[in-house]
Amino acid sequence: MDEVKVSVICLAYNHEKYIRRSLDSILQQETNFKYEIIIHDDCSTDTTRQIIQEYHDEYPGQIKVILQDENQYQKGKPIVEEFMLPLASGKYIAFCECDDYWTDSHKLQLQYDYMECHSNCSLCCHNTIYHCLNKDVPDCNFNSWTDVHIMNEYEVFMQWKVHTSSFFMKKEDGWRDENTFKYWFGDYVRVTSLYLKGDIAVLPQVMSQYNYGVATGVLYNSDISKLETKKKNVLQRKEYLVYLLNKCGKCEDMINRRIKITELEAATLPEQSIIDTTNSKKEKQNAIRSIVSKKEFKEYLSLLRFFDVIKEYVKYGIKYIK
């Protein structure tokens, strides 16, 4: 029990409302191995830093803290790679940002046991609750798999079936390619790159909760940004995918498909905004007509099989505007 087997990576920034529940859920893990918690506070302006210090004082042998005097994310620093991984002693690392939390005290043990028995697994995940803080909508799960599931390339590149709070990997796989540090979607970079290295296994248990809508959340801020900023963020994903394809040469058809749908997403942001917000059937129909007339839509369809083309037309509601 003396050797640390797992290092838990916890990113914190203005998380005073959530961090106690997050850290408690990590400290409550029941394991037959030793694990440590590494917390990085990115110059919070609320009481997050004081709360972290309180926990460190109570668990000095288990918790390591990094308290920044300047915001490193705003400076473009790769926080996990530059500050946290060098302090990690474990064979494996797990992630839990301090506005999320774990819901099962056996999470670490289950993932550790799976990874120890499956050397071909590059990333072990599990199901997660999606909880929206700002809207009165019911919670939902990221996926509906009822057994251990090995993700396929469509699920990896085209969907969002696993959350960062479920990530469990070998420490040496925690370092992203330095050419990808600039991208805001670090979770997508990790999933897609680790898929090319081995199996991504998803345990069926629901063992964490993702709180969407936290003001400091990267995805939330991307979602509420102005259209031009949002377009830039979307096209960053295309840039990453082109880089990944040139680097690895694998999954070419699926990556090209995702590139095309990313181009379509960037080209139709105004129309999608109308579709999502208007109550006018006419405005919605005009927006749909605009989408299906764009060259990006036709280019995307050219990569699909016939039945997938039909699905896309149904998705965009073409049956209403014949």
C-alpha contacts under 8 A as a table, 3 or more apart, distances in Angstrom:
res1	aa1	res2	aa2	distance
1	M	4	V	7.44
1	M	32	N	7.35
1	M	33	F	5.32
1	M	34	K	5.44
2	D	34	K	6.59
3	E	33	F	7.81
3	E	34	K	6.33
3	E	90	G	7.99
4	V	7	S	7.41
4	V	33	F	7.14
4	V	34	K	4.77
4	V	35	Y	5.15
4	V	36	E	6.76
4	V	89	S	6.11
4	V	90	G	5.07
4	V	91	K	7.57
5	K	33	F	6.38
5	K	34	K	5.87
5	K	35	Y	5.75
5	K	89	S	7.45
5	K	90	G	4.35
5	K	91	K	5.15
5	K	92	Y	6.31
6	V	34	K	7.11
6	V	35	Y	4.75
6	V	36	E	6.47
6	V	89	S	7.53
6	V	90	G	4.34
6	V	91	K	5.95
6	V	92	Y	4.77
6	V	93	I	5.39
6	V	94	A	7.10
7	S	35	Y	5.81
7	S	36	E	4.95
7	S	37	I	5.80
7	S	38	I	6.91
7	S	88	A	5.70
7	S	89	S	6.49
7	S	90	G	4.99
7	S	91	K	7.76
7	S	92	Y	6.34
7	S	93	I	4.73
7	S	94	A	6.37
8	V	35	Y	7.45
8	V	36	E	6.14
8	V	37	I	4.70
8	V	38	I	5.98
8	V	93	I	5.61
8	V	94	A	4.72
8	V	95	F	5.69
8	V	96	C	7.12
9	I	37	I	6.43
9	I	38	I	5.29
9	I	39	I	6.47
9	I	80	V	7.73
9	I	84	M	7.20
9	I	93	I	6.82
9	I	94	A	5.99
9	I	95	F	4.80
9	I	96	C	6.22
9	I	97	E	7.57
10	C	37	I	7.22
10	C	38	I	5.96
10	C	39	I	4.71
10	C	40	H	6.33
10	C	95	F	6.23
10	C	96	C	5.18
10	C	97	E	4.91
10	C	98	C	6.03
11	L	39	I	5.99
11	L	40	H	5.15
11	L	41	D	6.48
11	L	42	D	7.87
11	L	96	C	7.28
11	L	97	E	4.82
11	L	98	C	5.92
12	A	15	H	6.19
12	A	19	I	7.80
12	A	39	I	7.00
12	A	40	H	5.86
12	A	41	D	4.75
12	A	42	D	6.41
12	A	44	S	7.78
12	A	48	T	7.54
12	A	97	E	6.44
12	A	98	C	5.26
12	A	99	D	7.61
13	Y	41	D	5.71
13	Y	42	D	5.43
13	Y	43	C	6.90
13	Y	44	S	5.03
13	Y	48	T	7.08
13	Y	98	C	7.92
13	Y	216	T	7.12
14	N	44	S	4.92
14	N	45	T	6.27
14	N	46	D	5.59
14	N	47	T	7.39
14	N	48	T	5.75
14	N	216	T	7.14
15	H	18	Y	5.46
15	H	19	I	5.55
15	H	46	D	7.86
15	H	48	T	5.75
15	H	98	C	6.38
15	H	99	D	5.88
16	E	19	I	5.67
16	E	20	R	7.64
16	E	46	D	6.67
16	E	47	T	5.75
16	E	48	T	4.66
16	E	51	I	7.47
17	K	20	R	7.69
17	K	99	D	7.90
18	Y	21	R	5.76
18	Y	22	S	6.36
18	Y	98	C	6.55
18	Y	99	D	5.03
18	Y	100	D	7.23
19	I	22	S	4.91
19	I	23	L	6.03
19	I	48	T	7.32
19	I	51	I	7.88
19	I	98	C	4.95
19	I	99	D	5.98
19	I	100	D	7.98
20	R	23	L	5.30
20	R	24	D	5.93
20	R	51	I	7.62
21	R	24	D	5.14
21	R	25	S	6.11
21	R	101	Y	6.58
22	S	25	S	5.30
22	S	26	I	6.61
22	S	96	C	7.65
22	S	97	E	7.85
22	S	98	C	5.51
22	S	99	D	6.68
22	S	100	D	5.93
22	S	101	Y	4.30
22	S	102	W	6.91
23	L	26	I	5.13
23	L	27	L	6.16
23	L	98	C	7.26
23	L	101	Y	7.55
24	D	27	L	5.03
24	D	28	Q	6.04
25	S	28	Q	5.26
25	S	29	Q	6.96
25	S	101	Y	6.09
25	S	102	W	5.35
25	S	103	T	6.83
25	S	104	D	7.92
25	S	105	S	7.27
26	I	29	Q	5.64
26	I	101	Y	7.68
26	I	102	W	6.71
26	I	105	S	7.87
28	Q	105	S	5.88
29	Q	104	D	7.72
29	Q	105	S	4.38
29	Q	106	H	5.96
29	Q	107	K	7.13
29	Q	108	L	6.81
30	E	105	S	5.70
30	E	106	H	5.66
30	E	108	L	7.82
30	E	109	Q	7.10
31	T	34	K	7.30
31	T	106	H	7.13
31	T	108	L	7.05
31	T	109	Q	5.36
32	N	109	Q	7.46
35	Y	62	Q	7.28
35	Y	90	G	7.28
36	E	62	Q	4.89
36	E	63	I	5.95
36	E	64	K	7.64
36	E	90	G	7.79
37	I	62	Q	6.16
37	I	63	I	4.74
37	I	64	K	6.16
38	I	63	I	5.89
38	I	64	K	4.76
38	I	65	V	5.81
38	I	66	I	7.77
38	I	84	M	6.82
38	I	87	L	7.71
38	I	88	A	7.42
39	I	52	I	7.68
39	I	63	I	7.39
39	I	64	K	6.26
39	I	65	V	4.84
39	I	66	I	6.18
39	I	84	M	7.96
40	H	65	V	5.97
40	H	66	I	4.69
40	H	67	L	6.18
40	H	68	Q	7.71
40	H	83	F	7.98
40	H	84	M	7.23
41	D	44	S	6.42
41	D	48	T	7.67
41	D	49	R	6.51
41	D	65	V	7.76
41	D	66	I	6.17
41	D	67	L	5.07
41	D	68	Q	6.10
42	D	67	L	6.76
42	D	68	Q	5.33
42	D	69	D	7.63
42	D	70	E	6.99
42	D	71	N	5.10
42	D	72	Q	6.23
42	D	73	Y	7.32
43	C	49	R	7.74
43	C	67	L	6.80
43	C	68	Q	4.98
43	C	69	D	5.35
43	C	70	E	5.54
43	C	71	N	5.25
44	S	47	T	7.37
44	S	48	T	6.23
44	S	49	R	6.40
45	T	48	T	7.71
46	D	49	R	7.49
47	T	50	Q	5.34
47	T	51	I	6.35
48	T	51	I	5.15
48	T	52	I	6.24
49	R	52	I	5.13
49	R	53	Q	6.27
49	R	67	L	7.20
50	Q	53	Q	5.07
50	Q	54	E	6.19
51	I	54	E	4.99
51	I	55	Y	6.42
52	I	55	Y	5.22
52	I	56	H	6.15
52	I	65	V	7.55
53	Q	56	H	4.94
53	Q	57	D	6.07
53	Q	65	V	7.82
54	E	57	D	5.21
54	E	58	E	6.40
55	Y	58	E	5.05
55	Y	59	Y	6.04
55	Y	63	I	7.64
56	H	59	Y	5.10
56	H	60	P	5.09
56	H	63	I	5.55
56	H	64	K	6.96
56	H	65	V	7.14
57	D	60	P	5.46
59	Y	62	Q	5.48
59	Y	63	I	5.86
60	P	63	I	5.61
60	P	64	K	7.32
61	G	64	K	7.90
66	I	83	F	7.73
66	I	84	M	8.00
68	Q	71	N	6.71
68	Q	72	Q	7.57
71	N	74	Q	5.75
71	N	75	K	6.84
72	Q	75	K	5.01
72	Q	76	G	6.47
72	Q	77	K	5.43
72	Q	79	I	7.00
73	Y	76	G	5.12
73	Y	77	K	5.54
73	Y	78	P	7.38
73	Y	79	I	7.05
74	Q	77	K	7.56
76	G	182	K	6.83
77	K	82	E	7.36
77	K	181	F	7.80
78	P	81	E	5.59
78	P	82	E	5.77
78	P	83	F	7.97
78	P	181	F	5.87
79	I	82	E	5.34
79	I	83	F	5.50
79	I	84	M	6.72
80	V	83	F	5.81
80	V	84	M	4.85
80	V	85	L	5.93
81	E	84	M	6.08
81	E	85	L	5.39
81	E	86	P	7.33
81	E	174	G	7.55
81	E	175	W	5.83
81	E	176	R	7.64
82	E	85	L	6.92
82	E	86	P	7.09
83	F	86	P	6.32
83	F	87	L	7.35
84	M	87	L	5.47
84	M	88	A	6.60
85	L	88	A	4.97
85	L	171	K	7.76
85	L	174	G	7.55
85	L	175	W	7.94
88	A	93	I	7.91
88	A	171	K	7.95
90	G	93	I	6.62
90	G	171	K	6.94
91	K	170	K	6.05
91	K	171	K	5.64
92	Y	112	Y	7.98
92	Y	168	F	6.95
92	Y	169	M	5.51
92	Y	170	K	4.25
92	Y	171	K	4.71
93	I	168	F	5.76
93	I	169	M	5.59
93	I	170	K	6.14
93	I	171	K	5.41
93	I	174	G	7.36
94	A	165	S	7.80
94	A	166	S	7.46
94	A	167	F	5.62
94	A	168	F	4.46
94	A	169	M	6.67
95	F	164	T	6.35
95	F	165	S	5.35
95	F	166	S	6.84
95	F	167	F	5.73
95	F	168	F	6.95
96	C	100	D	6.44
96	C	101	Y	6.61
96	C	102	W	7.74
96	C	164	T	7.04
96	C	165	S	4.67
96	C	166	S	7.66
97	E	100	D	5.64
97	E	101	Y	7.64
97	E	165	S	6.87
98	C	101	Y	7.08
99	D	210	Y	7.82
99	D	211	N	6.61
99	D	214	V	7.40
100	D	165	S	7.08
100	D	208	S	7.51
100	D	209	Q	5.82
100	D	210	Y	5.13
100	D	211	N	5.73
101	Y	165	S	7.41
101	Y	208	S	5.69
101	Y	209	Q	5.57
101	Y	210	Y	7.18
102	W	105	S	7.63
102	W	107	K	7.74
102	W	165	S	7.51
102	W	207	M	5.67
102	W	208	S	3.99
102	W	209	Q	6.25
103	T	206	V	7.49
103	T	207	M	4.79
103	T	208	S	4.84
103	T	209	Q	6.84
104	D	107	K	5.51
104	D	206	V	7.70
104	D	207	M	4.91
104	D	208	S	7.13
105	S	108	L	7.67
106	H	109	Q	5.37
106	H	110	L	6.10
107	K	110	L	5.34
107	K	111	Q	6.31
107	K	207	M	6.23
108	L	111	Q	5.28
108	L	112	Y	5.91
109	Q	112	Y	5.08
109	Q	113	D	6.02
110	L	113	D	5.28
110	L	114	Y	6.24
111	Q	114	Y	5.09
111	Q	115	M	6.18
111	Q	124	C	6.41
111	Q	125	C	7.62
111	Q	168	F	6.84
112	Y	115	M	5.27
112	Y	116	E	6.13
113	D	116	E	5.16
113	D	117	C	6.35
114	Y	117	C	5.28
114	Y	118	H	6.16
114	Y	124	C	7.73
115	M	118	H	5.12
115	M	119	S	6.49
115	M	121	C	6.49
115	M	124	C	7.02
115	M	169	M	7.97
116	E	119	S	6.67
118	H	121	C	5.62
119	S	122	S	7.86
120	N	198	G	5.61
120	N	199	D	6.09
121	C	124	C	6.88
121	C	198	G	5.42
121	C	199	D	4.50
121	C	200	I	5.99
121	C	201	A	6.67
122	S	169	M	6.21
122	S	170	K	7.24
122	S	173	D	7.69
122	S	194	L	5.89
122	S	195	Y	7.20
122	S	197	K	6.46
122	S	198	G	4.86
122	S	199	D	5.57
122	S	200	I	6.02
123	L	167	F	6.73
123	L	168	F	5.86
123	L	169	M	4.95
123	L	170	K	7.84
123	L	191	V	7.74
123	L	194	L	6.67
123	L	195	Y	7.85
123	L	198	G	7.74
123	L	199	D	6.78
123	L	200	I	4.82
123	L	201	A	6.38
124	C	166	S	7.66
124	C	167	F	6.17
124	C	168	F	5.13
124	C	169	M	6.38
124	C	200	I	5.89
124	C	201	A	4.91
124	C	202	V	5.86
124	C	203	L	7.45
125	C	162	V	6.67
125	C	163	H	7.89
125	C	166	S	4.80
125	C	167	F	5.11
125	C	168	F	6.28
125	C	200	I	7.41
125	C	201	A	6.13
125	C	202	V	4.53
125	C	203	L	6.11
126	H	162	V	6.91
126	H	166	S	5.53
126	H	167	F	7.90
126	H	202	V	4.74
126	H	203	L	4.41
126	H	204	P	5.86
126	H	205	Q	6.00
126	H	206	V	6.38
126	H	207	M	6.70
127	N	141	N	6.69
127	N	142	F	6.08
127	N	143	N	6.39
127	N	162	V	6.57
127	N	163	H	7.86
127	N	166	S	7.27
127	N	202	V	7.20
127	N	203	L	6.82
127	N	204	P	5.94
127	N	205	Q	5.75
127	N	206	V	4.43
127	N	207	M	6.34
127	N	208	S	7.28
128	T	141	N	5.64
128	T	142	F	5.64
128	T	143	N	7.94
128	T	162	V	7.10
128	T	163	H	6.61
128	T	165	S	7.77
128	T	166	S	7.15
128	T	206	V	5.24
128	T	207	M	6.04
128	T	208	S	4.92
128	T	209	Q	5.46
128	T	210	Y	6.79
129	I	139	D	6.57
129	I	140	C	5.70
129	I	141	N	4.59
129	I	142	F	6.45
129	I	206	V	6.95
129	I	208	S	6.30
129	I	209	Q	4.58
129	I	210	Y	6.00
130	Y	139	D	5.67
130	Y	140	C	5.29
130	Y	141	N	5.74
130	Y	142	F	6.60
130	Y	209	Q	6.22
130	Y	210	Y	5.20
130	Y	211	N	6.58
130	Y	212	Y	7.13
131	H	138	P	7.62
131	H	139	D	5.05
131	H	140	C	7.07
131	H	209	Q	6.86
131	H	210	Y	5.94
131	H	211	N	5.03
131	H	212	Y	5.99
132	C	135	K	6.02
132	C	136	D	7.61
132	C	137	V	6.89
132	C	139	D	7.15
132	C	211	N	5.98
132	C	212	Y	4.85
132	C	213	G	6.15
133	L	136	D	7.91
133	L	211	N	6.46
133	L	212	Y	6.01
133	L	213	G	5.37
133	L	214	V	7.23
134	N	213	G	5.96
141	N	144	S	7.09
141	N	206	V	7.87
142	F	160	W	7.38
142	F	161	K	5.17
142	F	162	V	6.19
142	F	163	H	7.61
143	N	161	K	5.58
143	N	162	V	7.55
144	S	204	P	7.98
145	W	148	V	7.41
145	W	149	H	6.73
145	W	204	P	5.80
146	T	204	P	5.17
147	D	203	L	6.69
147	D	204	P	5.20
148	V	201	A	6.64
148	V	202	V	5.58
148	V	203	L	4.67
148	V	204	P	5.70
149	H	201	A	5.64
149	H	202	V	5.06
149	H	203	L	6.61
149	H	204	P	7.54
150	I	199	D	6.47
150	I	200	I	5.65
150	I	201	A	4.61
150	I	202	V	6.33
151	M	155	E	6.08
151	M	156	V	6.57
151	M	199	D	7.36
151	M	200	I	5.68
151	M	201	A	6.48
151	M	202	V	7.39
152	N	155	E	5.46
152	N	156	V	6.28
153	E	156	V	4.97
153	E	157	F	5.95
153	E	158	M	7.91
153	E	195	Y	7.93
153	E	251	C	7.32
153	E	254	M	7.02
154	Y	157	F	5.46
154	Y	158	M	5.33
154	Y	159	Q	6.98
154	Y	254	M	6.82
155	E	158	M	5.61
155	E	159	Q	4.94
155	E	160	W	7.14
155	E	161	K	6.91
156	V	159	Q	6.11
156	V	160	W	7.35
156	V	161	K	7.84
156	V	191	V	6.80
156	V	192	T	6.17
156	V	195	Y	7.43
157	F	192	T	6.57
157	F	254	M	7.15
157	F	255	I	6.84
157	F	258	R	6.70
158	M	258	R	6.27
160	W	163	H	7.67
162	V	166	S	6.97
162	V	202	V	7.87
163	H	166	S	5.65
163	H	167	F	7.13
163	H	187	D	7.69
163	H	210	Y	7.48
164	T	167	F	5.27
164	T	187	D	6.08
165	S	208	S	6.37
165	S	209	Q	7.57
165	S	210	Y	7.18
166	S	207	M	7.50
166	S	208	S	6.75
169	M	173	D	6.51
169	M	174	G	7.02
170	K	173	D	5.36
170	K	174	G	6.84
171	K	174	G	5.24
171	K	175	W	7.92
172	E	175	W	6.47
173	D	176	R	7.48
173	D	194	L	7.68
176	R	180	T	6.82
176	R	181	F	7.18
176	R	189	V	7.64
176	R	190	R	6.91
177	D	180	T	5.56
177	D	181	F	7.13
178	E	181	F	5.35
179	N	182	K	7.22
180	T	183	Y	5.78
180	T	189	V	7.41
180	T	240	Y	7.12
181	F	186	G	7.72
183	Y	186	G	6.49
183	Y	236	Q	6.81
183	Y	237	R	7.76
183	Y	240	Y	7.69
184	W	218	V	7.18
184	W	233	N	7.89
185	F	188	Y	5.51
185	F	189	V	6.53
185	F	219	L	7.99
185	F	237	R	7.98
186	G	189	V	5.02
186	G	190	R	6.21
187	D	190	R	5.17
187	D	191	V	6.24
188	Y	191	V	5.19
188	Y	192	T	6.04
189	V	192	T	5.46
189	V	193	S	5.93
190	R	193	S	5.36
190	R	194	L	5.88
191	V	194	L	5.34
191	V	195	Y	6.04
191	V	200	I	7.94
192	T	195	Y	5.14
192	T	196	L	6.70
193	S	196	L	5.39
193	S	197	K	6.84
193	S	244	L	7.97
194	L	197	K	4.96
194	L	198	G	6.33
194	L	199	D	7.86
194	L	200	I	7.47
195	Y	198	G	5.47
195	Y	199	D	6.04
195	Y	200	I	6.05
196	L	250	K	7.56
211	N	214	V	6.83
212	Y	217	G	7.62
212	Y	220	Y	6.83
213	G	217	G	6.92
213	G	220	Y	5.60
214	V	217	G	5.31
214	V	220	Y	7.03
215	A	220	Y	7.07
215	A	221	N	7.15
216	T	220	Y	7.74
216	T	221	N	7.21
217	G	220	Y	5.30
217	G	221	N	6.16
218	V	221	N	5.29
218	V	222	S	6.22
219	L	222	S	5.02
219	L	223	D	6.15
220	Y	223	D	5.06
220	Y	224	I	6.37
221	N	224	I	5.32
221	N	225	S	6.01
222	S	225	S	5.31
222	S	229	T	7.92
222	S	230	K	6.18
222	S	233	N	7.20
223	D	230	K	7.10
225	S	229	T	6.09
225	S	230	K	5.80
226	K	229	T	5.39
226	K	230	K	5.99
227	L	230	K	4.90
227	L	231	K	5.95
227	L	269	L	6.89
227	L	270	P	7.30
228	E	231	K	5.04
228	E	232	K	6.28
229	T	232	K	5.09
229	T	233	N	6.25
230	K	233	N	5.01
230	K	234	V	6.19
231	K	234	V	5.06
231	K	235	L	6.17
231	K	266	A	5.13
231	K	267	A	7.89
231	K	269	L	7.27
232	K	235	L	5.20
232	K	236	Q	6.27
232	K	266	A	7.96
233	N	236	Q	5.19
233	N	237	R	7.14
234	V	237	R	5.60
234	V	238	K	7.20
234	V	262	T	6.64
234	V	265	E	7.36
234	V	266	A	5.97
235	L	238	K	5.01
235	L	239	E	6.35
235	L	262	T	6.84
235	L	263	E	6.96
235	L	266	A	6.57
236	Q	239	E	4.97
236	Q	240	Y	6.23
237	R	240	Y	5.05
237	R	241	L	6.16
237	R	259	I	7.94
237	R	262	T	7.25
238	K	241	L	5.09
238	K	242	V	6.17
238	K	258	R	7.96
238	K	259	I	5.32
238	K	262	T	6.21
238	K	263	E	7.25
239	E	242	V	5.30
239	E	243	Y	6.31
240	Y	243	Y	5.08
240	Y	244	L	6.12
241	L	244	L	4.94
241	L	245	L	6.03
241	L	255	I	6.62
241	L	259	I	6.69
242	V	245	L	5.18
242	V	246	N	6.19
242	V	259	I	7.60
243	Y	246	N	5.25
243	Y	247	K	6.09
244	L	247	K	5.05
244	L	248	C	6.04
244	L	249	G	7.82
245	L	248	C	5.43
245	L	249	G	5.13
245	L	250	K	6.63
245	L	251	C	7.82
245	L	252	E	6.64
245	L	255	I	7.01
246	N	249	G	5.78
249	G	252	E	6.41
251	C	254	M	5.54
251	C	255	I	6.04
252	E	255	I	5.26
252	E	256	N	6.01
253	D	256	N	5.24
253	D	257	R	6.16
254	M	257	R	4.96
254	M	258	R	6.28
255	I	258	R	5.06
255	I	259	I	6.14
256	N	259	I	4.93
256	N	260	K	6.24
257	R	260	K	5.21
257	R	261	I	6.32
257	R	300	Y	6.89
257	R	303	L	6.56
258	R	261	I	5.12
258	R	262	T	6.02
259	I	262	T	5.07
259	I	263	E	6.27
260	K	263	E	5.07
260	K	264	L	6.24
260	K	296	E	7.06
260	K	299	E	6.99
260	K	300	Y	5.20
261	I	264	L	4.88
261	I	265	E	6.08
261	I	296	E	7.92
261	I	297	F	7.96
261	I	300	Y	6.07
262	T	265	E	4.97
262	T	266	A	6.23
263	E	266	A	5.19
263	E	267	A	6.18
263	E	296	E	6.46
264	L	267	A	5.09
264	L	268	T	6.14
264	L	296	E	5.06
264	L	297	F	5.96
264	L	300	Y	7.45
265	E	268	T	5.36
265	E	269	L	6.16
266	A	269	L	5.75
267	A	296	E	7.30
268	T	271	E	5.28
268	T	272	Q	6.09
268	T	291	I	6.19
269	L	272	Q	5.08
269	L	273	S	6.09
270	P	273	S	5.13
270	P	274	I	6.48
271	E	274	I	5.16
271	E	275	I	6.29
271	E	287	A	4.90
271	E	288	I	7.15
271	E	290	S	7.30
271	E	291	I	6.92
272	Q	275	I	4.99
272	Q	276	D	6.09
272	Q	287	A	7.41
273	S	276	D	5.20
273	S	277	T	6.20
274	I	277	T	5.29
274	I	278	T	5.49
274	I	283	E	7.28
274	I	284	K	6.54
274	I	287	A	6.83
275	I	278	T	5.93
275	I	283	E	7.78
275	I	284	K	5.17
275	I	287	A	6.77
275	I	288	I	7.85
278	T	281	K	7.89
278	T	283	E	7.05
278	T	284	K	6.84
279	N	284	K	7.90
280	S	283	E	5.29
280	S	284	K	6.27
281	K	284	K	5.09
281	K	285	Q	6.10
282	K	285	Q	5.08
282	K	286	N	6.16
283	E	286	N	5.16
283	E	287	A	6.21
284	K	287	A	5.12
284	K	288	I	6.26
285	Q	288	I	5.05
285	Q	289	R	6.17
285	Q	320	Y	7.69
285	Q	321	I	6.65
286	N	289	R	5.07
286	N	290	S	6.23
287	A	290	S	5.08
287	A	291	I	6.34
288	I	291	I	5.05
288	I	292	V	6.32
288	I	316	Y	6.40
288	I	317	G	7.32
288	I	318	I	7.52
289	R	292	V	5.41
289	R	293	S	6.17
289	R	321	I	7.91
290	S	293	S	5.28
290	S	294	K	6.60
291	I	294	K	5.56
291	I	297	F	6.82
292	V	297	F	5.77
292	V	298	K	7.38
293	S	297	F	7.12
293	S	298	K	7.73
294	K	297	F	5.42
294	K	298	K	6.78
295	K	298	K	5.12
295	K	299	E	6.04
296	E	299	E	5.02
296	E	300	Y	6.08
297	F	300	Y	5.19
297	F	301	L	6.26
298	K	301	L	5.10
298	K	302	S	6.22
299	E	302	S	5.18
299	E	303	L	7.14
300	Y	303	L	5.70
300	Y	304	L	7.25
301	L	304	L	5.28
301	L	309	V	5.95
301	L	312	E	7.99
304	L	308	D	5.77
304	L	309	V	5.95
305	R	308	D	5.27
305	R	309	V	6.24
306	F	309	V	5.09
306	F	310	I	6.47
307	F	310	I	5.04
307	F	311	K	6.34
308	D	311	K	4.97
308	D	312	E	6.34
309	V	312	E	5.14
309	V	313	Y	6.43
310	I	313	Y	5.18
310	I	314	V	6.29
311	K	314	V	5.08
311	K	315	K	6.01
312	E	315	K	4.87
312	E	316	Y	6.32
313	Y	316	Y	5.29
313	Y	317	G	6.32
313	Y	318	I	5.42
313	Y	319	K	7.66
314	V	317	G	4.99
314	V	318	I	5.88
314	V	319	K	6.57
315	K	318	I	7.75
317	G	320	Y	5.77
317	G	321	I	7.51
318	I	321	I	5.39
318	I	322	K	6.49
319	K	322	K	5.96
